[in-house]
C-alpha cells in the first residue's frame, strides 16, 4: 500500500464516509433544504465525512451544514455534465466519467442517508437497497423525510418485496432521528440481506 492510499484509509477509519442522496432542485426557500443543512451539521459534529453528488439543492445544503461545522465533504461530480458546477462547500471532488462509477463510490460508503429527491435519488437509493439485499453487506440505509413511507407502501403493494427486504431500510422523520439510526446501524453491523434471492 502506497503512502497516499494509507493516508486515505486512515482518514476513512477516523472519519467514516456517509453517503447522502437528495434532490438538486430544492432551494433555500424549501423546508427540506433546512432539514438537509441540519443533517450536515449533525453528521460533521459526530465525526463523519459526507459524500454527496456534489451539486446544488439538498446536496449543497448538507454540504454547507457540514462545512460550517468543520466537516469533510466529498463531492462526486460527473466529468461530462455541462452546465452544472459542483457546489462551493465540497472539500474534495472525486470525478466520475460514467454513472456506474459514481454509484460505485456511493456503495463504498459505510452508510447512506436518502433525502427527498427525484429520479436520480430514487435510482441511487434503489441501488444501495439492492446491494444490501443481494450482497449480504452491512450497509445502513436510512430514508429521511415524509416522502418515503407512502412510496414504500406503494412498492410493497405493487412490487415483489417482502418483510426481509423492507427490514433493510430505516425511516427517520428528523435529522436527529436519522443520526441516531445511523449510529445504531453502524454499531450493530447486522443490517444485511440473506444473499441473492431475486
Buried (B, 14 or more C-beta within 10 A) or exposed (E): EEEEEEEEEEEBEEBBBBBBBBBBEBEEEBEBBBBBBBBBBBBBBBEBBBBBBBBBBBBBBBBBBBBEBEBBBBBBBBEEEEEEEBBEBBBEEBBBEEEEBBBEBBBEBBBBBBBBBEEBBBBBBEBBBBBBBBBEEBBBBBBBBEBBEEBBEEBBEEEEBEEEBEEBBBBBEBBEBBBBBBBEBBEEEEBBBEEEEE
